[in-house]
Amino acid sequence: MSKKIALLPLTVEALKQPVAEHQGNALRWTTSPRQIIEAADEIEDLRVASKLPKSMSIGMEAVLLTAGPSQAYTGHQVIGSKVTYRYTKSGWRVASVARETRYPGQREKVALVVTAEQAAEIQQRSIAGMIIKQAA
């Protein structure tokens, strides 16, 4: 169950309460404020690599899914975390923190979520400067 929160800055103080509310007693496969902040750096690297300018990146989202247990884990599922980020004029903000069912062998996942317009622009910028060979 996702709890929508006001867009929170990436500081430990701002994230403590929302993270604690979603975790409850689950600590092992869930996330921490520090991990949320570290993932934001990785997300920013993905945004920069997309070659999309900041002005067109506004509204872009990203998702962090925590890793599940190892394959050797004998249980069927665990409670993990799903953190949704949103890009604003002032950078990345946390939009929601939620519980997410994770299964043995699932890896941590960080992914950008873009609109169709942003995807088209990323695609166009990724081939800019290339000469496209015509089929014979």
GROMACS elastic network, one bead per residue, 0.5 to 0.9 nm:
[ bonds ]
;  ai    aj funct       b0    kb
    1    22     6  0.89763   500
    1    98     6  0.61103   500
    1    99     6  0.63481   500
    1   100     6  0.80200   500
    2    22     6  0.86217   500
    2    82     6  0.85859   500
    2    96     6  0.68034   500
    2    97     6  0.65697   500
    2    99     6  0.69944   500
    2   100     6  0.88980   500
    3    18     6  0.87613   500
    3    22     6  0.81733   500
    3    96     6  0.61167   500
    3    97     6  0.65625   500
    3    98     6  0.63182   500
    4     7     6  0.88611   500
    4    95     6  0.66591   500
    4    96     6  0.51872   500
    4    97     6  0.76556   500
    4    98     6  0.87902   500
    5     8     6  0.76061   500
    5    18     6  0.80238   500
    5    94     6  0.81873   500
    5    95     6  0.59683   500
    5    96     6  0.56912   500
    5    97     6  0.80889   500
    6    94     6  0.81032   500
    6    95     6  0.64598   500
    6    96     6  0.81289   500
    7    85     6  0.83856   500
    7    86     6  0.77392   500
    7    93     6  0.55047   500
    7    94     6  0.54007   500
    7    96     6  0.78958   500
    8    11     6  0.82156   500
    8    14     6  0.64390   500
    8    15     6  0.71903   500
    8    92     6  0.89117   500
    8    93     6  0.52860   500
    8    94     6  0.50063   500
    8    95     6  0.67050   500
    8    96     6  0.87766   500
    9    12     6  0.89342   500
    9    14     6  0.65433   500
    9    15     6  0.79027   500
    9    91     6  0.87962   500
    9    92     6  0.75125   500
    9    93     6  0.51125   500
    9    94     6  0.65941   500
   10    13     6  0.86915   500
   10    14     6  0.71095   500
   10    15     6  0.71941   500
   10    33     6  0.82965   500
   10    36     6  0.77636   500
   10    37     6  0.57841   500
   10    40     6  0.79828   500
   10    92     6  0.74937   500
   10    93     6  0.62142   500
   10    94     6  0.70074   500
   11    14     6  0.53822   500
   11    15     6  0.63216   500
   11    16     6  0.87019   500
   11    33     6  0.75643   500
   11    34     6  0.83132   500
   11    37     6  0.71684   500
   12    15     6  0.52560   500
   12    16     6  0.59990   500
   12    32     6  0.88621   500
   12    33     6  0.53459   500
   12    34     6  0.64873   500
   12    36     6  0.89522   500
   12    37     6  0.78924   500
   13    16     6  0.55540   500
   13    17     6  0.80122   500
   13    33     6  0.83154   500
   14    17     6  0.71467   500
   14    18     6  0.80824   500
   14    33     6  0.86131   500
   15    18     6  0.56715   500
   15    19     6  0.60625   500
   15    20     6  0.84900   500
   15    32     6  0.84700   500
   15    33     6  0.55628   500
   15    34     6  0.88882   500
   15    36     6  0.85099   500
   15    94     6  0.83816   500
   16    19     6  0.54335   500
   16    20     6  0.60746   500
   16    21     6  0.86501   500
   16    32     6  0.80082   500
   16    33     6  0.61760   500
   17    20     6  0.50943   500
   17    21     6  0.60873   500
   17    22     6  0.87112   500
   18    21     6  0.51313   500
   18    22     6  0.63412   500
   18    23     6  0.86422   500
   18    96     6  0.83859   500
   18    97     6  0.68010   500
   19    22     6  0.53439   500
   19    23     6  0.60727   500
   19    24     6  0.87090   500
   19    30     6  0.89396   500
   19    31     6  0.75244   500
   19    32     6  0.67274   500
   19    33     6  0.68919   500
   19    97     6  0.66296   500
   19    98     6  0.84195   500
   20    23     6  0.52034   500
   20    24     6  0.62082   500
   20    25     6  0.87401   500
   20    32     6  0.85923   500
   21    24     6  0.59015   500
   22    26     6  0.88182   500
   22    81     6  0.82988   500
   22    97     6  0.67475   500
   22    98     6  0.59146   500
   22    99     6  0.63018   500
   23    26     6  0.52489   500
   23    27     6  0.66627   500
   23    30     6  0.66906   500
   23    31     6  0.81516   500
   23    79     6  0.85277   500
   23    80     6  0.84424   500
   23    81     6  0.80281   500
   23    98     6  0.82981   500
   23    99     6  0.72017   500
   24    27     6  0.79779   500
   26    29     6  0.73963   500
   26    30     6  0.66957   500
   26    78     6  0.89733   500
   26    79     6  0.68472   500
   26    80     6  0.81190   500
   27    30     6  0.55069   500
   27    31     6  0.76729   500
   27    32     6  0.87191   500
   27    79     6  0.87974   500
   27    80     6  0.86514   500
   28    31     6  0.83015   500
   28    78     6  0.89835   500
   28    79     6  0.85163   500
   28    80     6  0.81248   500
   29    66     6  0.66332   500
   29    67     6  0.66754   500
   29    68     6  0.63693   500
   29    69     6  0.73565   500
   29    78     6  0.72385   500
   29    79     6  0.65088   500
   29    81     6  0.73398   500
   29   102     6  0.83540   500
   30    66     6  0.64365   500
   30    67     6  0.84010   500
   30    79     6  0.68319   500
   30    82     6  0.84957   500
   30    99     6  0.79271   500
   30   100     6  0.87713   500
   31    34     6  0.82303   500
   31    35     6  0.61572   500
   31    36     6  0.69282   500
   31    65     6  0.88864   500
   31    66     6  0.66964   500
   31    80     6  0.74267   500
   31    81     6  0.59446   500
   31    82     6  0.83975   500
   31    83     6  0.85767   500
   32    35     6  0.51690   500
   32    36     6  0.62973   500
   32    37     6  0.87652   500
   33    36     6  0.50757   500
   33    37     6  0.63289   500
   33    38     6  0.87275   500
   34    37     6  0.51909   500
   34    38     6  0.62476   500
   34    39     6  0.86649   500
   35    38     6  0.50215   500
   35    39     6  0.60668   500
   35    40     6  0.85835   500
   36    39     6  0.51945   500
   36    40     6  0.63445   500
   36    64     6  0.80353   500
   36    83     6  0.75929   500
   36    94     6  0.85513   500
   37    40     6  0.51126   500
   37    41     6  0.68892   500
   38    41     6  0.54199   500
   38    42     6  0.69023   500
   38    43     6  0.89327   500
   39    42     6  0.50686   500
   39    43     6  0.61555   500
   39    44     6  0.86225   500
   39    64     6  0.72908   500
   39   110     6  0.75749   500
   40    44     6  0.60763   500
   40    45     6  0.85846   500
   40    62     6  0.88764   500
   40    64     6  0.89412   500
   40    85     6  0.80581   500
   40    92     6  0.70341   500
   40    93     6  0.86434   500
   41    44     6  0.51037   500
   41    45     6  0.63444   500
   41    46     6  0.87969   500
   42    45     6  0.50769   500
   42    46     6  0.64223   500
   42    47     6  0.87825   500
   42   110     6  0.80045   500
   43    46     6  0.50315   500
   43    47     6  0.62600   500
   43    48     6  0.87012   500
   43    62     6  0.70123   500
   43    63     6  0.87075   500
   43    64     6  0.89348   500
   43    85     6  0.89824   500
   43    92     6  0.86460   500
   43   110     6  0.70820   500
   43   111     6  0.74499   500
   43   112     6  0.72958   500
   44    48     6  0.61600   500
   44    49     6  0.84964   500
   44    91     6  0.86904   500
   44    92     6  0.77913   500
   45    48     6  0.51442   500
   45    49     6  0.60812   500
   45    50     6  0.86497   500
   46    49     6  0.50150   500
   46    50     6  0.62647   500
   46   111     6  0.82622   500
   46   112     6  0.74586   500
   47    50     6  0.51811   500
   47    51     6  0.71175   500
   47    52     6  0.70009   500
   47    53     6  0.88845   500
   47    54     6  0.88667   500
   47    57     6  0.78445   500
   47    60     6  0.89747   500
   47   112     6  0.76001   500
   48    51     6  0.54723   500
   48    52     6  0.68103   500
   48    53     6  0.80072   500
   48    54     6  0.87293   500
   49    52     6  0.79588   500
   50    53     6  0.87688   500
   50   122     6  0.59441   500
   50   123     6  0.86575   500
   50   125     6  0.82485   500
   50   126     6  0.76306   500
   51   121     6  0.89266   500
   51   122     6  0.65473   500
   51   125     6  0.66295   500
   51   126     6  0.73323   500
   52    55     6  0.82169   500
   52    56     6  0.63458   500
   52    57     6  0.62822   500
   52   118     6  0.77242   500
   52   121     6  0.71913   500
   52   122     6  0.60309   500
   52   125     6  0.76598   500
   53    56     6  0.54774   500
   53    57     6  0.62418   500
   54    58     6  0.66420   500
   54    87     6  0.89282   500
   54    88     6  0.88735   500
   54    89     6  0.77321   500
   54    91     6  0.87654   500
   55    58     6  0.59361   500
   55    89     6  0.76490   500
   56    59     6  0.81863   500
   56    60     6  0.84553   500
   56   118     6  0.70754   500
   56   121     6  0.87911   500
   57    60     6  0.54335   500
   57    61     6  0.88954   500
   57    87     6  0.66714   500
   57    88     6  0.79184   500
   57    89     6  0.88059   500
   57   114     6  0.85344   500
   57   118     6  0.74405   500
   58    61     6  0.87107   500
   58    86     6  0.79584   500
   58    87     6  0.52187   500
   58    88     6  0.50680   500
   58    89     6  0.64090   500
   58    91     6  0.85250   500
   59    86     6  0.61329   500
   59    87     6  0.54098   500
   59    88     6  0.63560   500
   59   114     6  0.82416   500
   59   115     6  0.85365   500
   60    85     6  0.83893   500
   60    86     6  0.58432   500
   60    87     6  0.53369   500
   60    88     6  0.81334   500
   60   112     6  0.74362   500
   60   113     6  0.62524   500
   60   114     6  0.53740   500
   60   115     6  0.72248   500
   60   118     6  0.81561   500
   61    84     6  0.69109   500
   61    85     6  0.54223   500
   61    87     6  0.61728   500
   61    92     6  0.86983   500
   61    95     6  0.88638   500
   61   111     6  0.86586   500
   61   112     6  0.59623   500
   61   114     6  0.64736   500
   62    83     6  0.82470   500
   62    84     6  0.57743   500
   62    85     6  0.50294   500
   62    86     6  0.64917   500
   62    87     6  0.82687   500
   62   110     6  0.71738   500
   62   111     6  0.55280   500
   62   113     6  0.52765   500
   62   114     6  0.82518   500
   63    82     6  0.68653   500
   63    83     6  0.56830   500
   63    85     6  0.62489   500
   63   109     6  0.77221   500
   63   110     6  0.56699   500
   63   111     6  0.54076   500
   63   112     6  0.64992   500
   63   113     6  0.73617   500
   64    81     6  0.78199   500
   64    82     6  0.56239   500
   64    83     6  0.50568   500
   64    84     6  0.65411   500
   64    85     6  0.81878   500
   64   108     6  0.74109   500
   64   109     6  0.57310   500
   64   111     6  0.68302   500
   65    80     6  0.75254   500
   65    81     6  0.58489   500
   65    83     6  0.66563   500
   65    84     6  0.89758   500
   65   100     6  0.77571   500
   65   102     6  0.86351   500
   65   107     6  0.82701   500
   65   108     6  0.55887   500
   65   109     6  0.50701   500
   65   110     6  0.65397   500
   65   111     6  0.88673   500
   66    80     6  0.58411   500
   66    81     6  0.54747   500
   66    82     6  0.67321   500
   66    83     6  0.86720   500
   66   100     6  0.84761   500
   66   102     6  0.78535   500
   66   106     6  0.85344   500
   66   107     6  0.72032   500
   66   109     6  0.66730   500
   66   110     6  0.87576   500
   67    70     6  0.88288   500
   67    80     6  0.73068   500
   67    81     6  0.85808   500
   67   102     6  0.70913   500
   67   103     6  0.84369   500
   67   104     6  0.86230   500
   67   105     6  0.78869   500
   67   106     6  0.56149   500
   67   109     6  0.73217   500
   68    71     6  0.88852   500
   68    77     6  0.80032   500
   68    78     6  0.69734   500
   68    79     6  0.83835   500
   68    80     6  0.69799   500
   68   101     6  0.85225   500
   68   103     6  0.52978   500
   68   104     6  0.53106   500
   68   105     6  0.60291   500
   68   107     6  0.62508   500
   68   108     6  0.74642   500
   69    72     6  0.79229   500
   69    73     6  0.61212   500
   69    77     6  0.83885   500
   69    78     6  0.76507   500
   69   102     6  0.78904   500
   69   103     6  0.67757   500
   69   105     6  0.60616   500
   69   106     6  0.72226   500
   69   107     6  0.85524   500
   70    73     6  0.55904   500
   70   103     6  0.87326   500
   70   104     6  0.52987   500
   70   105     6  0.50444   500
   70   106     6  0.78314   500
   70   107     6  0.89663   500
   71    74     6  0.81231   500
   71   103     6  0.87480   500
   71   106     6  0.84863   500
   72   104     6  0.75475   500
   72   105     6  0.83940   500
   73    76     6  0.79585   500
   73   104     6  0.62615   500
   73   105     6  0.86481   500
   74   104     6  0.83839   500
   75    78     6  0.77450   500
   75   103     6  0.86462   500
   75   104     6  0.79495   500
   76   102     6  0.89667   500
   76   103     6  0.64918   500
   76   104     6  0.71356   500
   77   101     6  0.64940   500
   77   102     6  0.56981   500
   77   104     6  0.67495   500
   78   100     6  0.84348   500
   78   101     6  0.58730   500
   78   102     6  0.53593   500
   78   103     6  0.63449   500
   78   104     6  0.81824   500
   79    99     6  0.63311   500
   79   100     6  0.59103   500
   79   101     6  0.50521   500
   79   102     6  0.61175   500
   79   103     6  0.88051   500
   80    98     6  0.84932   500
   80    99     6  0.57496   500
   80   101     6  0.57637   500
   80   102     6  0.56868   500
   81    97     6  0.70705   500
   81    98     6  0.57605   500
   81   100     6  0.50542   500
   81   101     6  0.78409   500
   81   102     6  0.83514   500
   82    96     6  0.80494   500
   82    97     6  0.59105   500
   82    98     6  0.51753   500
   82    99     6  0.60676   500
   82   100     6  0.57023   500
   83    94     6  0.72318   500
   83    95     6  0.76602   500
   83    96     6  0.57758   500
   83    98     6  0.64037   500
   83    99     6  0.87828   500
   84    93     6  0.86818   500
   84    94     6  0.60573   500
   84    95     6  0.54249   500
   84    96     6  0.51480   500
   84    97     6  0.65261   500
   84    98     6  0.85209   500
   85    92     6  0.63521   500
   85    93     6  0.54837   500
   85    95     6  0.51897   500
   85    96     6  0.71331   500
   86    91     6  0.82934   500
   86    92     6  0.56661   500
   86    93     6  0.53718   500
   86    94     6  0.62940   500
   86    95     6  0.60362   500
   87    90     6  0.78237   500
   87    91     6  0.54673   500
   87    93     6  0.62719   500
   87    94     6  0.88472   500
   88    91     6  0.50832   500
   88    92     6  0.60995   500
   88    93     6  0.71217   500
   89    92     6  0.84714   500
   90    93     6  0.84477   500
   94    97     6  0.76874   500
  102   105     6  0.87584   500
  102   106     6  0.67510   500
  103   106     6  0.58277   500
  104   107     6  0.87865   500
  106   109     6  0.86370   500
  114   117     6  0.79879   500
  114   118     6  0.57985   500
  114   119     6  0.61063   500
  115   118     6  0.51273   500
  115   119     6  0.61171   500
  115   120     6  0.86266   500
  116   119     6  0.50117   500
  116   120     6  0.61711   500
  116   121     6  0.86524   500
  117   120     6  0.52151   500
  117   121     6  0.63114   500
  117   122     6  0.86915   500
  118   121     6  0.50888   500
  118   122     6  0.61119   500
  118   123     6  0.85591   500
  119   122     6  0.50853   500
  119   123     6  0.61292   500
  119   124     6  0.85715   500
  120   123     6  0.51011   500
  120   124     6  0.61269   500
  120   125     6  0.86144   500
  121   124     6  0.50200   500
  121   125     6  0.60703   500
  121   126     6  0.84654   500
  122   125     6  0.51578   500
  122   126     6  0.60079   500
  122   127     6  0.88657   500
  123   126     6  0.51493   500
  123   127     6  0.66914   500
  123   128     6  0.87800   500
  124   127     6  0.56842   500
  124   128     6  0.62615   500
  125   129     6  0.85295   500
  126   129     6  0.85165   500
  126   130     6  0.87649   500
  127   130     6  0.55170   500
  127   131     6  0.84049   500
  127   132     6  0.86875   500
  128   131     6  0.84725   500
  133   136     6  0.89160   500
